[in-house]
């Protein structure tokens, strides 16, 4: 078998790897950008490409949603800052959509390698469509990967963000296909006494002793 280059990637629960980079909004230190807010960090294969244009436009058009949920955006591709600026300008002129969030110019691929955004089996020189969600403490909370030829699902990214924030706030878990307003899952009892109390709790939808849901 041929040897394939591999790059490490952060895992869920890890502290997000820090970096400094040139972006479309100026020089940026990631840990400073992340401090006190949620961050969605996403990569795209290349500027001036059709799928990437639809995706970046989708993020830009959800500016108010992310701001309302204390979430900053930051993009990345293995392109120069000049290519980024020209692309942002072209999309704005053609469609009226402005990418106001920073886009990392990762021309040396250092940040892409740091975050495992390069998948050699897919491409040695273009980042796949990775999505990392970080919490305000700088912890990686969710990771999604899409191939070069499949665009992301914005509704799922938004749903996942709200689910994470709701889970943190209410100390609960989310069932399959959870949407805001749906019932959430409460933790299973850890003692017989807690089990007895649960059986008497009429506010819960109890499927079994270990699976119970409640409304928030």
C-alpha positions as MATLAB code, in Angstrom:
seq = 'XXXXXXXXXXXXXXXXXXXXXXXXXXXXXXXXXXXXXXXXXXXXXXXXXXXXXXXXXXXXXXXXXXXXXXXXXXXXXXXXXXXXXXXXXXXXXXXXXXXXXXXXXXXXXXXXXXXXXXXXXXXXXXXXXXXXXXXXXXXXXXXXXXXXXXXXXXXXXXXXXXXXXXXXXXXXXXXXXXXXXXXXXXXXXXXXXXXXXXXXXXXXXXXXXXXXXXXX';
ca = [
       0.000    0.000    0.000;
       1.147    3.525   -0.725;
       1.964    5.717    2.243;
      -0.582    8.470    2.755;
       0.054   11.713    4.572;
      -2.151   12.068    7.643;
      -2.855   15.122    9.750;
      -4.097   15.193   13.314;
      -7.401   16.809   14.152;
      -8.879   18.074   17.398;
     -11.461   15.853   19.023;
     -14.717   16.699   20.750;
     -13.880   17.940   24.254;
     -10.403   19.174   23.304;
      -9.364   22.765   23.701;
      -9.523   24.313   20.241;
      -6.001   24.616   18.796;
      -4.905   28.240   18.876;
      -3.403   30.065   15.918;
      -2.696   33.525   14.548;
      -3.580   34.243   10.947;
      -4.208   36.924    8.353;
      -7.915   37.188    7.577;
     -10.216   39.385    5.532;
     -10.868   41.477    8.661;
      -7.208   41.746    9.676;
      -4.791   39.742   11.786;
      -6.573   37.452   14.227;
      -5.630   35.317   17.227;
      -8.190   32.561   17.457;
      -8.284   32.215   21.258;
      -9.033   35.942   21.567;
     -11.753   35.703   18.922;
     -13.337   32.714   20.704;
     -13.219   34.225   24.189;
     -16.689   34.690   25.704;
     -18.683   33.517   22.698;
     -19.492   30.423   20.690;
     -17.607   30.103   17.404;
     -18.352   28.187   14.220;
     -15.127   27.631   12.294;
     -15.631   26.236    8.810;
     -13.410   25.536    5.820;
     -14.148   25.569    2.113;
     -12.084   24.127   -0.754;
     -11.465   27.285   -2.793;
     -12.546   30.822   -3.578;
     -14.469   31.508   -6.791;
     -16.097   28.066   -6.788;
     -19.859   27.505   -7.031;
     -20.655   25.276   -4.046;
     -18.445   27.343   -1.751;
     -20.155   30.536   -2.885;
     -23.565   29.134   -1.939;
     -22.275   27.989    1.446;
     -20.504   31.197    2.397;
     -23.522   33.184    1.274;
     -25.679   30.966    3.489;
     -23.554   31.742    6.538;
     -23.557   35.467    5.716;
     -27.335   35.553    5.319;
     -27.747   34.034    8.803;
     -25.779   36.885   10.425;
     -28.641   37.938   12.702;
     -29.387   34.372   13.827;
     -25.801   33.727   14.879;
     -25.479   37.115   16.591;
     -28.675   36.398   18.546;
     -27.123   33.124   19.732;
     -23.802   34.662   20.835;
     -21.974   32.941   17.997;
     -19.168   34.244   15.806;
     -18.281   32.862   12.391;
     -14.868   32.337   10.840;
     -14.070   30.731    7.494;
     -10.914   29.356    5.894;
      -9.536   28.170    2.607;
      -6.100   27.583    1.173;
      -6.111   30.825   -0.808;
      -4.272   34.127   -0.550;
      -5.725   37.164    1.170;
      -5.950   38.863   -2.248;
      -8.052   36.002   -3.628;
     -10.306   36.199   -0.572;
     -10.816   39.940   -0.908;
     -11.493   39.685   -4.646;
     -14.025   36.877   -4.082;
     -15.818   38.679   -1.263;
     -16.032   41.765   -3.454;
     -17.262   39.812   -6.505;
     -20.006   38.023   -4.577;
     -21.107   41.300   -3.014;
     -21.254   43.032   -6.393;
     -23.099   40.173   -8.103;
     -25.538   39.154   -5.346;
     -25.548   41.872   -2.705;
     -24.398   39.358   -0.050;
     -21.375   40.496    1.949;
     -19.152   38.053    3.850;
     -18.480   40.227    6.898;
     -17.012   37.442    9.059;
     -13.241   36.824    8.880;
     -11.919   34.333    6.339;
      -8.478   32.902    7.084;
      -5.951   33.082    4.257;
      -4.272   29.720    4.875;
      -1.925   29.762    1.917;
       0.728   27.699    3.758;
      -1.928   25.182    4.926;
      -0.741   25.451    8.545;
      -4.182   26.016   10.063;
      -5.784   23.417    7.792;
      -3.275   20.842    9.011;
      -3.771   21.925   12.636;
      -7.497   21.243   12.370;
      -7.341   18.156   10.135;
      -9.105   20.010    7.336;
      -6.855   18.424    4.717;
      -8.003   14.931    3.799;
      -5.302   13.582    1.433;
      -7.597   10.933   -0.044;
      -9.870   13.751   -1.177;
      -7.273   16.428   -1.975;
      -3.722   17.318   -0.953;
      -4.185   21.022   -1.615;
      -7.827   21.889   -0.854;
      -9.538   21.799    2.520;
     -12.656   19.669    2.810;
     -15.870   21.213    4.142;
     -15.186   20.949    7.869;
     -17.318   22.521   10.595;
     -16.116   22.967   14.169;
     -18.345   24.410   16.885;
     -16.520   25.794   19.929;
     -18.122   26.918   23.186;
     -17.221   30.156   25.020;
     -14.603   28.271   27.069;
     -12.771   27.327   23.866;
     -13.754   23.646   23.904;
     -14.549   21.769   20.703;
     -18.165   20.672   21.043;
     -19.120   19.386   17.601;
     -17.334   18.390   14.387;
     -18.835   17.808   10.941;
     -17.056   16.848    7.729;
     -18.420   17.024    4.200;
     -16.613   16.073    0.962;
     -15.700   18.589   -1.713;
     -18.765   17.895   -3.849;
     -21.521   18.052   -1.202;
     -22.631   21.329    0.341;
     -23.423   21.596    4.045;
     -26.887   21.748    5.571;
     -27.378   25.156    7.208;
     -30.542   24.063    9.005;
     -28.605   21.236   10.696;
     -25.746   23.540   11.710;
     -28.237   25.938   13.312;
     -30.159   23.069   14.961;
     -26.964   21.569   16.376;
     -25.850   24.924   17.786;
     -29.188   25.501   19.527;
     -29.162   21.911   20.816;
     -25.711   22.366   22.354;
     -26.659   25.653   23.971;
     -29.981   24.296   25.252;
     -28.310   21.183   26.632;
     -25.720   23.244   28.497;
     -28.332   25.583   29.946;
     -30.740   22.847   31.062;
     -28.414   19.893   31.768;
     -30.274   17.576   29.434;
     -29.818   15.609   26.220;
     -31.605   15.756   22.891;
     -33.405   12.854   21.181;
     -33.345   12.011   17.485;
     -34.414   14.901   15.241;
     -34.842   17.272   18.204;
     -36.031   20.743   17.293;
     -36.426   23.803   19.552;
     -39.671   23.384   21.484;
     -39.542   19.580   21.468;
     -39.200   17.586   24.673;
     -35.681   16.830   25.900;
     -34.234   13.744   27.568;
     -33.438   13.802   31.277;
     -30.623   11.748   32.754;
     -31.345    8.226   33.985;
     -31.636    7.729   37.764;
     -28.479    6.504   39.445;
     -29.997    5.098   42.646;
     -33.070    3.077   43.559;
     -34.334    6.048   45.561;
     -34.049    8.283   42.490;
     -35.837    5.627   40.436;
     -38.719    5.556   42.916;
     -38.985    9.348   42.759;
     -39.013    9.246   38.973;
     -41.898    6.775   38.899;
     -43.987    9.278   40.877;
     -43.086   12.247   38.641;
     -46.127   12.847   36.439;
     -44.428   15.729   34.623;
     -42.233   13.299   32.681;
     -43.022   11.263   29.587;
     -41.614    7.952   30.784;
     -40.897    5.399   28.077;
     -38.853    3.221   30.437;
     -36.922    3.735   33.668;
     -33.853    4.963   31.787;
     -35.652    6.914   29.032;
     -37.755    9.856   30.087;
     -38.559   13.152   28.372;
     -39.754   16.512   29.633;
     -40.789   19.880   28.258;
     -38.578   22.849   29.043;
];
